[in-house]
Structure formats: structure tokens, C-alpha cells
Amino acid sequence: MYSPGSSGIEPIAHAAPVSLCTREPHVPADRLVAEMVPPPRFAAARFGTYLPDPNQPSQTDAVRVLETFAQGLGGAHAAGAAKRGFLGFGSRRPKAPAGPRGVYLDGGYGVGKTHLLASLWHAAPAEPALKAFGTFVELTNLVGALGFQQTVKTLSGHRLLCIDEFELDDPGDTVLVSTLLGKLVDAGVALAATSNTLPGKLGEGRFAAADFLREIQGLSARFRALRIDGEDYRHRGLPEAPAPYDEEIVAKTAYATEGTSLDAFPALLEHLAKVHPSRYGALTDGVRAVCLTDVGPVPDQSTALRLVVLADRLYDREVPVLASGLPFDRLFSEEMLAGGYRKKYFRAISRLTALARDAKPLIEG
């Protein structure tokens, strides 16, 4: 298993800021498996700490359905699964019954889907080693690191697989994930996922989804979809996010605050192209705050999607972002915000804005 320094990056132990652009972390396969738990922001998430909007009954209904789903994950054959090791070998469990074997939380950004998914993981009556939680990007990267058959063996010993930010951005992922989930369901693994897109519409607006309709319909059949309505809780009733700061203030704060990174935004965007998105979490190991200068419009869609993943990892790890330049709601062009990835971009704006608010004490302190 991994230790804090296993990524090849030592935690920051001095006040001088580092540059994320100098980091190219290596993440071993055992770390990928070990980190398939809810991230720090949601480590304490429980159904009881979810605050449903009283004006949105679908949020209360979702809690009730998920609590029932969690209770149904117990069973005598869980003991057989516990005998499986890292490689997933051991006694076989009986085949799962036909029909949906999972729940799918669909809704806009900021309605608490990840909180609910993490709450389900915590509530499931199984040891942590028999439950897995990861983003869609992390799941596909696990397949890349272990190989398809090894991933099936590793995960088929689990009682529950939670997949956050479920998206299909290309046909290859569609076939891969459809096949993987099919094998896991056959092995008795329960599934839970979150997305901003209904399962029957995955891939829509991004590639020729009609050409892969069978695979997409197969994915949809694995889940019972729960629609969660509401407004973005990250900004509900909160004061306006702080405007970007002067570049000199950002730099001085970075040098005066222990555990910070300091990078020019354009250079960081270029560096992200050299690091696999599954390693963006490791990229920030030991970093307590990210300072960025010269924030400006993202030049193209590939760069924008990489930035979305970085924003997700910073948000999961509760890393504040202090920035100069343009405000985060002007990162993406109108064309991007009207395209097939618009929900991802709005999620990134929402999360970066929340992290900018979290960074305000760095200036005031």
C-alpha cells in the first residue's frame, strides 16, 4: 500500500511556494485502489448531515430511497466476498438478479449529489475494503493501470461501487464501461452513480451516441434513475464570491503562507496537458492553497476539460484557490457554455468560486 510520499512528492514543509508546473507525479496501482474512498471534503458526509431544500421534495425523496438501498446491501454472501484479496480471487458469489442493480443520481450541479453518494458509501453495511468510491475518470484510469481483467477481479469482490461524475466523452469509454459494469453486476456488485445527464442520454452532444445506442441502453438498464432538483447549494444564501485580487497580493500571500503553490495560470494549463487527469489529485499532494496569477479565458475545449478535472480534485481535497486576473465565471467562452460539456463547465465555475471564497481568509489573516 502507499505512504504519503509514494507519489514521489514530499509534503511541503516550508513557507516558500512551490510550482505545480514542476510536478509530474507517478501514482502506483495500489494507491489508485487504496484511494477509492470518499475524498476529504466528503469523509464526514452522512444522510443526517445532508440538508435538503424544503422547496425541493425530490431531495428528501432521494435520501429516503438511498437509505433503503443501503440497508439492502447487507447479505450472507458478503462474508464470501470478504475473503477476496487485492487481486479479487476467492469464492464466487451467486449471480445477481436480473433488472436494475444500482441507483443513478441525476440533477444539476450543486444539489448535493456527491454528498449523497458519499453518504451511501458510509451507510452501506460492509467493511471499507469491500466498498469502492471514485470518479468516472479514476475508474477508467484504474482499468488503464491494472488492465481490464485485473480490474474486474479487483472490484468484483466488492459489495458496492460508487461512481461520481459519470460521463461518457468518447465511444471507447462507452464500450469499456458498459462491459465492465456488466461483469461487476453479474458478480453481485451493487452500483451507484452521479451525473448531470440521464443514463439514456450519456454521450449526447459529444459524439455520435446513436452509433453506440445498444451500449448506452445497456448502461441505463443497470440503474434506477433518481432525479434531484434544486439550486446550487454552494451559493445558496452566501455572500458574493470575492473578486480576483491584484497579482502582487496573490504573490505576496503565496510567499507568506506555508504550504502554498504559485503558478501563472497559462503555464499551469500547458502543464496539465503533460499529466494524466487521474494524477491531478497527486499533483496537489501537500498543497494547502493554490495561488494563480494571470487567470484568463481557457483557449480550447481539451484544455477546458482538463481544467474541469483539476477543479474537481481541488474541491474534493478542500484546497482554496487565490487568483488574480479574470473572475472564474469568465473562464469559458459562450460557445463552450452552450455546448455538450456545458454542465461540466458550470460545475467547475461553481466549485472554483466556492474555493475562491474559501481562500479569502488567507488575505484577511
C-alpha atoms as one frame of an Amber mdcrd trajectory, in Angstrom:
protein
   0.000   0.000   0.000   1.084   3.595  -0.380   2.503   6.095   2.071   2.274
   9.917   1.874   5.490  10.113  -0.113   4.682   7.262  -2.515   3.786   9.677
  -5.322   7.382  10.834  -5.388   6.352  14.239  -3.981   7.155  15.146  -0.399
   4.619  17.255   1.520   5.506  20.930   1.645   7.235  21.767   4.938   8.253
  25.407   4.414   6.646  28.722   3.567   8.205  29.229   0.135   5.605  28.346
  -2.512   6.192  25.551  -4.993   5.118  25.420  -8.623   2.625  22.785  -9.708
   4.231  23.072 -13.146   7.362  21.350 -11.824   5.439  18.306 -10.631   4.911
  15.129 -12.654   3.611  12.653 -10.074   3.624   8.894 -10.529   0.685   7.103
  -8.935   1.198   3.344  -8.402  -1.720   0.987  -8.989  -2.061   0.063  -5.320
  -2.525   3.737  -4.460  -5.292   4.018  -7.064  -7.141   1.156  -5.341  -6.421
   2.407  -1.805  -7.757   5.873  -2.633 -11.125   4.588  -3.849 -12.864   6.095
  -0.827 -14.796   9.370  -0.450 -12.387  12.340  -0.683 -11.616  14.564   2.323
 -14.454  17.018   1.672 -16.959  14.167   1.964 -15.229  12.000   4.580 -17.815
  13.040   7.174 -20.795  13.086   4.780 -23.818  11.238   6.128 -27.508  11.204
   5.237 -28.131  13.040   8.512 -25.807  15.889   7.514 -27.430  16.397   4.116
 -29.684  19.461   4.282 -32.464  19.049   1.710 -34.054  22.178   0.343 -37.604
  22.266   1.794 -38.820  23.597  -1.543 -37.405  20.581  -3.414 -39.175  17.361
  -2.296 -37.037  15.297  -4.688 -34.064  15.886  -2.378 -35.857  14.406   0.632
 -37.142  11.540  -1.524 -33.594  10.774  -2.674 -32.386  10.437   0.924 -35.201
   8.001   1.679 -34.528   5.878  -1.419 -30.791   5.768  -0.784 -31.188   4.838
   2.874 -33.359   1.917   1.796 -30.856   0.981  -0.899 -28.019   0.988   1.650
 -29.970  -1.261   4.017 -30.496  -3.737   1.199 -26.764  -4.129   0.600 -26.283
  -6.485   3.558 -26.437 -10.197   2.998 -24.936 -13.509   3.910 -22.798 -13.709
   0.776 -20.893 -10.577   1.834 -18.754 -12.836   4.007 -17.654 -14.736   0.932
 -16.609 -11.509  -0.719 -14.534 -10.567   2.323 -12.234 -13.499   1.629 -11.091
 -11.907  -1.612  -7.770 -10.063  -1.593  -6.378  -7.225  -3.681  -6.378  -9.410
  -6.801 -10.046 -10.277  -6.333  -9.607 -14.056  -6.187 -11.763 -16.154  -3.888
 -15.073 -17.920  -3.712 -17.640 -16.896  -6.294 -20.838 -15.198  -5.269 -24.146
 -16.153  -6.814 -25.181 -14.220  -9.891 -27.106 -11.044  -9.272 -30.818 -10.990
 -10.049 -31.989  -9.525 -13.338 -33.098  -5.898 -13.531 -31.571  -2.675 -12.203
 -28.780  -3.287  -9.754 -27.985   0.304  -8.912 -29.138   3.870  -8.380 -28.309
   6.825 -10.575 -28.500  10.352  -9.151 -29.255  12.860 -11.894 -29.505  16.587
 -11.367 -27.882  19.955 -11.869 -24.583  20.953 -10.300 -24.624  21.880  -6.623
 -27.696  19.917  -5.489 -25.636  17.637  -3.228 -25.314  14.515  -5.381 -21.734
  13.781  -4.312 -22.698  14.277  -0.658 -25.485  11.725  -1.085 -23.218   9.289
  -2.928 -20.604   9.508  -0.167 -23.350   9.089   2.439 -24.439   5.897   0.701
 -20.856   4.609   0.765 -20.604   5.289   4.505 -24.027   3.784   5.221 -23.510
   0.573   3.262 -23.162  -2.308   5.772 -19.768  -3.559   4.609 -16.157  -3.075
   5.588 -14.412  -0.180   3.800 -12.257  -2.660   1.880 -15.435  -4.045   0.297
 -16.703  -0.665  -0.917 -15.191   1.494  -3.663 -15.757   5.192  -4.399 -14.202
   7.075  -7.293 -14.862   9.446 -10.135 -15.524   8.188 -13.635 -12.043   9.405
 -14.671 -10.454   7.491 -11.796 -12.349   4.329 -12.708 -11.261   4.384 -16.338
  -7.693   5.102 -15.265  -7.786   2.107 -12.928  -8.562  -0.038 -15.943  -5.609
   1.517 -17.730  -3.288   0.821 -14.791  -4.417  -2.711 -13.927  -5.797  -3.940
 -17.223  -9.431  -4.846 -17.828  -9.421  -8.389 -16.446  -7.473  -7.403 -13.325
  -9.881  -4.527 -12.669 -12.816  -6.917 -12.888 -11.111  -9.287 -10.424 -10.241
  -6.452  -8.054 -13.685  -4.837  -7.983 -15.855  -7.961  -8.252 -15.109  -8.730
  -4.606 -16.830  -5.512  -3.537 -20.350  -5.050  -2.250 -20.722  -1.546  -3.696
 -19.103   0.595  -6.382 -19.885   4.346  -6.280 -19.023   6.342  -9.414 -19.064
  10.126  -9.156 -19.323  12.478 -12.154 -20.385   9.738 -14.557 -19.839  10.956
 -18.109 -19.123   9.326 -21.449 -16.902  11.571 -23.513 -15.936   9.145 -26.269
 -17.135   5.866 -27.798 -14.215   3.891 -26.352 -15.265   4.770 -22.811 -18.842
   3.782 -23.638 -17.928   0.237 -24.631 -15.335  -0.118 -21.858 -17.585   0.989
 -19.014 -20.624  -0.870 -20.321 -18.645  -4.125 -20.418 -17.002  -3.526 -17.041
 -20.227  -2.697 -15.210 -21.966  -5.651 -16.802 -19.351  -8.025 -15.428 -19.435
  -6.411 -11.994 -23.222  -6.620 -11.794 -23.015 -10.294 -12.787 -20.571 -10.758
  -9.900 -23.101  -9.268  -7.477 -21.669  -5.766  -7.113 -24.222  -3.017  -6.462
 -23.737   0.248  -8.365 -24.402   3.885  -7.560 -23.527   6.864  -9.724 -23.979
  10.610 -10.036 -24.153  12.682 -13.185 -25.658  15.779 -14.713 -27.018  13.620
 -17.549 -29.669  10.920 -17.507 -28.192   7.470 -18.277 -30.113   7.172 -21.521
 -28.606  10.437 -22.754 -24.944   9.857 -21.870 -22.638  10.992 -24.637 -25.314
  13.170 -26.215 -23.835  16.248 -27.867 -20.276  14.916 -27.541 -20.035  12.043
 -30.010 -22.305  10.014 -32.282 -24.228   8.457 -29.409 -26.711   6.853 -31.806
 -23.922   4.608 -33.111 -23.465   3.200 -29.626 -27.114   3.115 -28.606 -27.025
  -0.526 -27.528 -24.157   0.092 -25.097 -25.795   3.232 -23.717 -29.136   1.473
 -23.276 -27.294  -1.361 -21.546 -25.810   1.102 -19.078 -29.205   2.675 -18.471
 -30.727  -0.718 -17.665 -28.274  -1.163 -14.788 -29.679   1.780 -12.833 -32.811
   3.170 -11.270 -32.636   6.885 -12.038 -33.393   9.398  -9.280 -33.905  12.986
 -10.379 -32.716  15.562  -7.804 -33.914  19.110  -8.403 -32.735  22.317  -6.787
 -30.363  25.259  -6.937 -26.620  25.256  -6.351 -26.239  24.882  -2.569 -22.658
  26.197  -2.730 -24.005  29.693  -3.332 -27.452  29.471  -1.735 -27.756  32.429
   0.651 -23.986  33.038   0.732 -22.266  36.371   0.135 -20.891  37.086  -3.282
 -17.576  35.426  -4.116 -14.540  37.689  -3.756 -13.349  39.382  -6.928  -9.900
  38.391  -8.237  -7.053  40.036  -6.363  -4.147  42.101  -7.584  -1.281  39.945
  -8.861   1.142  41.373  -6.299  -1.216  40.494  -3.447  -1.529  36.915  -4.706
   2.241  36.508  -4.968   2.915  38.055  -1.560   0.274  35.835   0.033   1.815
  32.763  -1.545   5.233  33.598  -0.102   3.786  34.483   3.292   1.590  31.371
   3.659   3.051  27.982   4.432   2.033  25.132   2.145   1.040  27.133  -0.941
   1.742  26.739  -4.635   2.197  29.664  -7.003   1.783  29.434 -10.786   0.846
  31.558 -13.756  -2.495  30.273 -14.984  -1.470  29.946 -18.683   1.625  27.926
 -17.720  -0.452  25.641 -15.480  -2.904  24.964 -18.303   0.000  23.941 -20.532
   1.406  21.678 -17.820  -1.920  19.899 -17.308  -1.599  18.549 -20.857   1.552
  16.689 -19.762  -0.053  14.995 -16.732  -2.791  12.369 -16.968  -6.018  13.702
 -15.396  -6.089  10.761 -12.980  -2.937  12.224 -11.394  -4.294  15.711 -10.802
  -5.076  14.827  -7.200  -1.483  13.702  -6.620  -0.347  16.895  -8.337  -1.602
  18.804  -5.289  -0.196  16.466  -2.610   0.918  18.511   0.375  -0.531  21.748
  -1.018  -2.794  23.652   1.352  -3.686  26.500  -1.000  -3.263  27.188  -4.719
  -2.296  30.681  -5.848  -2.753  31.600  -9.514  -1.803  34.725 -11.420  -2.976
  35.961 -14.814  -6.195  33.918 -14.909  -7.792  34.307 -18.319 -10.074  32.591
 -20.840  -9.419  28.917 -21.493  -8.273  28.639 -25.134  -9.889  25.386 -26.278
 -12.153  22.547 -25.263  -9.447  19.974 -24.484  -7.783  22.407 -22.103 -11.158
  23.295 -20.594 -11.961  19.651 -19.820  -8.592  19.191 -18.122  -9.279  22.268
 -16.006 -12.649  20.794 -15.002 -10.901  17.716 -13.612  -8.380  19.847 -11.705
 -11.208  21.934 -10.241 -12.949  18.750  -9.096  -9.809  17.416  -7.397  -9.107
  20.738  -5.663 -12.708  20.875  -4.467 -12.639  17.261  -3.226  -9.456  17.997
  -1.277 -10.731  21.324   0.073  -7.792  23.300  -1.372  -8.577  27.050  -1.511
  -7.729  28.946  -4.715  -6.472  32.531  -4.611  -6.282  34.167  -8.034  -5.607
  37.336  -9.992  -6.918  38.136 -13.461 -10.420  37.376 -14.714 -13.146  36.029
 -12.396 -13.847  32.318 -12.713 -17.244  32.825 -14.355 -15.413  34.178 -17.425
 -13.106  31.199 -17.933 -15.212  29.503 -20.596 -16.488  31.001 -23.831 -20.184
  31.350 -24.617 -19.771  28.624 -27.222 -18.367  26.233 -24.603 -21.137  27.049
 -22.153 -23.722  26.282 -24.836 -22.142  23.009 -25.979 -22.293  19.379 -24.938
 -19.980  19.842 -21.949 -21.781  22.876 -20.539 -22.816  21.149 -17.307 -19.206
  20.228 -16.595 -18.128  23.819 -17.138 -20.839  25.213 -14.893 -19.842  22.715
 -12.191 -16.224  23.862 -12.482 -17.245  27.520 -12.203 -19.375  26.734  -9.158
 -16.615  24.792  -7.414 -13.814  27.246  -8.231 -15.987  30.097  -6.980 -16.531
  28.233  -3.707 -12.768  27.648  -3.404 -12.123  31.345  -4.090 -14.445  32.137
  -1.199 -12.521  29.661   0.962  -9.279  31.493   0.106 -10.489  34.841   1.425
  -9.135  34.233   4.972  -5.625  33.925   3.501  -5.814  37.635   2.644  -7.637
  38.726   5.769  -5.344  36.710   8.028
